[in-house]
Amino acid sequence: MRQTFDESTDPSFGPRHVPLIRKAMAEQGLDGFVTPHEDEHQNEYLPAANDRLAWATGFTGSAGAAVILKDKAAIFVDGRYTLQVRDQVDQGVFEIRDLVEGGVPAYLEAAAPKGSVIGYDPRLHSPDALEKLKAAAAKAGAQLKPVTPNPLDAAWGEARPPQPAAPISPHPLEYSGEESASKRHRLGEGLQARGADAAVVTAPASIAWLFNVRGGDVIRSPLPIGQAILNSDGSARLFLDPAKVTPELPAWLGNEVRLETPADLPQALSELKGKAVVVDPAVSSAWYFEALAEAGARVQRAEDPCLLPRACKNAVELAGAKRAHLRDGAALTRFLHWVATEGQSNPPDEIEAVSKLESFREATGALKDLSFDTIAGAASNGAIVHYRPTSRLNKRAQKGSLLLIDSGAQYLDGTTDVTRTVAIGEPTPEMRERFTLVLQGHLALARVKFPAGTTGSALDALARAPLWSRGLDYDHGTGHGVGSYLGVHEGPHRIAKQPNTVALRAGMIVSNEPGYYKEGGYGIRIENLQFVTEPQVPDGGERPMMGFETLTLAPLDRRLVAAEMLTAEERAQFDAYQARVLREIGPQTPADVAAWLQDACAPL
Amino acid sequence: MRQTFDESTDPSFGPRHVPLIRKAMAEQGLDGFVTPHEDEHQNEYLPAANDRLAWATGFTGSAGAAVILKDKAAIFVDGRYTLQVRDQVDQGVFEIRDLVEGGVPAYLEAAAPKGSVIGYDPRLHSPDALEKLKAAAAKAGAQLKPVTPNPLDAAWGEARPPQPAAPISPHPLEYSGEESASKRHRLGEGLQARGADAAVVTAPASIAWLFNVRGGDVIRSPLPIGQAILNSDGSARLFLDPAKVTPELPAWLGNEVRLETPADLPQALSELKGKAVVVDPAVSSAWYFEALAEAGARVQRAEDPCLLPRACKNAVELAGAKRAHLRDGAALTRFLHWVATEGQSNPPDEIEAVSKLESFREATGALKDLSFDTIAGAASNGAIVHYRPTSRLNKRAQKGSLLLIDSGAQYLDGTTDVTRTVAIGEPTPEMRERFTLVLQGHLALARVKFPAGTTGSALDALARAPLWSRGLDYDHGTGHGVGSYLGVHEGPHRIAKQPNTVALRAGMIVSNEPGYYKEGGYGIRIENLQFVTEPQVPDGGERPMMGFETLTLAPLDRRLVAAEMLTAEERAQFDAYQARVLREIGPQTPADVAAWLQDACAPL
């Protein structure tokens, strides 16, 4: 089993670790220390060695921050984590505060004693966040001081896990579809066009994409931690821990890429004196900006130049995504068959469901990793959006309720992410009504056509309108970008309520995942991945329109559909999707599954 | 007749007026002069005296700019006006350029000779626009110099129409629903809360709203030109031309408002030394920022504090809007009856249609003005979005084609804006298909429910999706705010493709006007005004949702609806709207019109 069900922290972390941190603070002459959830690579999923917030507080959510002063401390989380933080963090040590409303700056302004010295690690904060912290400290009459190594790392000491050192290997052309040299020269020309001499690239996913390599430094995604300087002539300097460099790598990287070590990076940055250098404040920490400023480089704050090209998958990547989704859909369909047969007579608990699904994926022989820990939410656990089953929380599926399974896999040819909600026993009329509303939103977002220039935020309401019409909604985004054997959450595009100015472009993969959550009752989510198609003029039309082609193939539970609520168009769309699943997935599955699929995909 | 059909300019304006401007430039030692379309009050519709761009070039569109150098000149317009500018402007004098792509700054950078002095009038430019002009001039090695009076006004001389001086009169509580004192104290508290001592208010619509007055300085809207300083204690200084002050006005304004003249304004601004003063760079020109900076005031760049409260109509304003729309809908219905009877046997020309419609509005006895010049577009003229009929362009409606009528009125109790598209003779299947697609978008935007925080840009796609699905679209926004006996286009909310961060709030009036335009063929637009309703939890739902209530009441042409394209829900919604028109408008019309309306509003 790849997935585990233990909890890596408990509420004793705060009482045990905060005194150690305070001791280290005192040794460094600090009156306080600020730490965010993000690590020095702004990763979403952190290597254990960099999960500082979890070690200090016990909180394992994917966003947050903590401030530790001499005599008090606070943890900051957003609305998604208000329940989880109470479960994981000792409130005798940490006051719980809202990350968004006021957040760390407001707390510092009110709580930092006049004349106090508050430490921060410049490698962990974005330059914009740091500006706000500095302004808040100034208002409090306190001083913000950069500290490396920081007192948390010092306190963690030998108990801290080692930095990851997974080997970094070539990602062949049959999967990437474009030589690194081609990417580097293409981006180099873009740098020239904006009058820049170089770009500093620090996002692990961008390192992976630009050099056509994959690593294993971060759980659930094949990310190589490293840094690069891309020059406008297409050459590059790549900084990797030598322990991770496989013998084949230097030849793979070629003559234009100089392979160096992280220790060489400061010197390399200082050599950018007088040069115009692109750095992205959204993915590179304040440390890079300070280092470049000290070096006398002319910093251009701009988006990571890899971000948009990485998001727009080429034909080879899309072909890979289709293969990966066929393979993954067959595994998931075997699981859904199991739930629909054995699972109905003997409903599984969440851990049994997760294990069974993993075994089908493992049996493909192509599984490199899960793309995230599978969420199996039985009954009321399904209503907790950021739920992850653990031995302590594990719940058995109940007759007359729903089981929500959100899962994905990493294959060499693509990354998957899919959610299915299935009825255990007979669903209630309310469950069918709500499932159908979610389905109507999902179908609307799958069939929409739109002109060039349309953003994901312009399409979000299509997925919500059916729920809105009945006074319902869901508190998460509708769609996120997905990498090609890379991160399962990637930008810059997004389908969400929040205004977004990034237009959808052909080749972008995005999830389509509306949901409905009845607190204490059940959860519903329907998630397929789909990619943006090339603009073309529809028959009889005048203007080119883009649209989506669905990648994910696995049956939707027709017992949850209230067919009478659907328009003729929606019904035909649903039936056509199910028929496609039967046609494409059926032949990939054993005979008993294929026979079941025939019924499961029958028209409404 | 209020509307006229002559053209106020012709292409000889450039050849005749540019030499005069160049002479005045030379007398002021200038090598060039930049003028935008906007006037010193950032009005949309300009008093004739301030329509500088039209006088200099002949171009009468609602946005643009011109640069006049010693030996060449350019006019800048956006994509809406590419045809019109060629019709109105002599290209021997003015090179035509894109206002958006590069615009004036790029032209200045390339065309202004090194060492040259380019004049600008600081009252006409926003501070942000001015910064860009200055940067461009600096790159060209030229100097940008403020000039008052500017060489264009000097050249215009005695031929320039006088500044408007329409009397400013009280707008009674029965229409405004809130005393000016209440508004001023409410806004004053808001200023205190943000640590501001005062706000400079310059938008004529804000002056009108804040002091409950109406004027007549700008065509088609009852705007009073003036300026005010609102203090955080709720008191104010109001600067109005004494010629416009009616005897009753001082008592109406009360003790807390000091009535002064525009000549007193510079001194009043200089008295704000050391104060924190809110000014809105979107509506107040650079002149105010420079004057306040010179005075030593602490300028807070922020939205005009009247903008949002003005947009959210109170119960009295909404009741007035409903009365105005009943009255206006009855007049429009009489017109539609005329088109459907006499107009079918003897199709009118555009001017006849406009005149007839105006006569029905005039007959209400309550008409204060049109809210804009009626657009009547017969056949291919209907496809020109910013069309206005003139004697030269006037076209007769044709059998087998469409007539588009976009019109509105100003009444004391409300402002209307409505578009109907009617078939003359038998429409083609294509016309019915396209009308039905527009209708489906219109209905979707009329029935949508949405939670607090939703912006107009999040809803825009609902109105376009049916057209998009067939490769069609329209090149204008879907909805604009509308004032209460004020401007027919007002912010800050908007339903459009462009990202917008202003959430829709209860009481906001907004148009719902998708369209389709077949170049050289015909135009379709369906426009109703609707207002945002208070959030309430729908039956069986969980969360409060806002929605829209339709204000506009006039029948839609059922002969243009392809009923087989509609879902059952759309069909019921259409029938319910038509039934409401019959029920509410029928009793307001003469017997022959009411009888016709019975058939016109029959279910599909």
HADDOCK unambig.tbl for C-alpha pairs under 7 A between the chains (distance, minus, plus):
assign (segid A and resid 448 and name CA) (segid B and resid 465 and name CA) 6.75 0.50 0.50
assign (segid A and resid 448 and name CA) (segid B and resid 469 and name CA) 6.59 0.50 0.50
assign (segid A and resid 449 and name CA) (segid B and resid 468 and name CA) 5.52 0.50 0.50
assign (segid A and resid 449 and name CA) (segid B and resid 469 and name CA) 5.19 0.50 0.50
assign (segid A and resid 450 and name CA) (segid B and resid 468 and name CA) 5.66 0.50 0.50
assign (segid A and resid 457 and name CA) (segid B and resid 458 and name CA) 6.37 0.50 0.50
assign (segid A and resid 458 and name CA) (segid B and resid 457 and name CA) 6.38 0.50 0.50
assign (segid A and resid 458 and name CA) (segid B and resid 458 and name CA) 5.04 0.50 0.50
assign (segid A and resid 458 and name CA) (segid B and resid 461 and name CA) 6.14 0.50 0.50
assign (segid A and resid 459 and name CA) (segid B and resid 461 and name CA) 6.35 0.50 0.50
assign (segid A and resid 461 and name CA) (segid B and resid 458 and name CA) 6.13 0.50 0.50
assign (segid A and resid 461 and name CA) (segid B and resid 459 and name CA) 6.34 0.50 0.50
assign (segid A and resid 462 and name CA) (segid B and resid 462 and name CA) 6.73 0.50 0.50
assign (segid A and resid 465 and name CA) (segid B and resid 448 and name CA) 6.75 0.50 0.50
assign (segid A and resid 468 and name CA) (segid B and resid 449 and name CA) 5.54 0.50 0.50
assign (segid A and resid 468 and name CA) (segid B and resid 450 and name CA) 5.68 0.50 0.50
assign (segid A and resid 469 and name CA) (segid B and resid 448 and name CA) 6.61 0.50 0.50
assign (segid A and resid 469 and name CA) (segid B and resid 449 and name CA) 5.19 0.50 0.50
assign (segid A and resid 470 and name CA) (segid B and resid 538 and name CA) 5.88 0.50 0.50
assign (segid A and resid 470 and name CA) (segid B and resid 541 and name CA) 5.41 0.50 0.50
assign (segid A and resid 471 and name CA) (segid B and resid 537 and name CA) 5.85 0.50 0.50
assign (segid A and resid 471 and name CA) (segid B and resid 538 and name CA) 5.28 0.50 0.50
assign (segid A and resid 471 and name CA) (segid B and resid 541 and name CA) 4.28 0.50 0.50
assign (segid A and resid 471 and name CA) (segid B and resid 542 and name CA) 5.50 0.50 0.50
assign (segid A and resid 471 and name CA) (segid B and resid 543 and name CA) 5.00 0.50 0.50
assign (segid A and resid 471 and name CA) (segid B and resid 544 and name CA) 6.27 0.50 0.50
assign (segid A and resid 471 and name CA) (segid B and resid 545 and name CA) 6.03 0.50 0.50
assign (segid A and resid 472 and name CA) (segid B and resid 541 and name CA) 5.92 0.50 0.50
assign (segid A and resid 472 and name CA) (segid B and resid 542 and name CA) 5.85 0.50 0.50
assign (segid A and resid 472 and name CA) (segid B and resid 543 and name CA) 5.86 0.50 0.50
assign (segid A and resid 499 and name CA) (segid B and resid 499 and name CA) 6.30 0.50 0.50
assign (segid A and resid 499 and name CA) (segid B and resid 501 and name CA) 6.91 0.50 0.50
assign (segid A and resid 501 and name CA) (segid B and resid 499 and name CA) 6.89 0.50 0.50
assign (segid A and resid 537 and name CA) (segid B and resid 471 and name CA) 5.85 0.50 0.50
assign (segid A and resid 538 and name CA) (segid B and resid 470 and name CA) 5.89 0.50 0.50
assign (segid A and resid 538 and name CA) (segid B and resid 471 and name CA) 5.28 0.50 0.50
assign (segid A and resid 541 and name CA) (segid B and resid 470 and name CA) 5.40 0.50 0.50
assign (segid A and resid 541 and name CA) (segid B and resid 471 and name CA) 4.28 0.50 0.50
assign (segid A and resid 541 and name CA) (segid B and resid 472 and name CA) 5.91 0.50 0.50
assign (segid A and resid 542 and name CA) (segid B and resid 471 and name CA) 5.52 0.50 0.50
assign (segid A and resid 542 and name CA) (segid B and resid 472 and name CA) 5.86 0.50 0.50
assign (segid A and resid 543 and name CA) (segid B and resid 471 and name CA) 5.00 0.50 0.50
assign (segid A and resid 543 and name CA) (segid B and resid 472 and name CA) 5.86 0.50 0.50
assign (segid A and resid 544 and name CA) (segid B and resid 471 and name CA) 6.26 0.50 0.50
assign (segid A and resid 545 and name CA) (segid B and resid 471 and name CA) 6.01 0.50 0.50
assign (segid A and resid 567 and name CA) (segid B and resid 567 and name CA) 6.61 0.50 0.50
